[in-house]
Structures are given as structure tokens and as C-alpha cells.
């Protein structure tokens, strides 16, 4: 049995409250890793093309307010 299978088996034995807690821990950890990757990509310039697209679309009058005004 590998580590993942051991973890899966342990998760299957959790109470509903323990399962909720570990689920929340995973959600927060996943979000933290996503945020860190986004920061790395932004600092490295990988996302600069987005600024270029926005600037181009703004000059062409293609941008709309979000959320739309009521």
C-alpha cells in the first residue's frame, strides 16, 4: 500500500466532523498554492500579455463595466 492509499483509507475512517475539517484544510491549502503560483507567474512576466490585451481592447472601446450597471 502506498502513501496515497494509506491516506485514502484514513480519510474513509474519519467522522463527518473530521472529514469536514480535513476538506477545509485541503481547500485552503489548494487556494494558497494557486495564489503562490499566480504570484510567481505575475512576477515572472507570464501574465503581461493580459495587460496588453486590456490596453488594446480599452483603446478600441471594447471593454464593458463588470458587473454591468443596473
Order of alpha helices (4+ residues) and beta strands (2+ residues): alpha-alpha-alpha
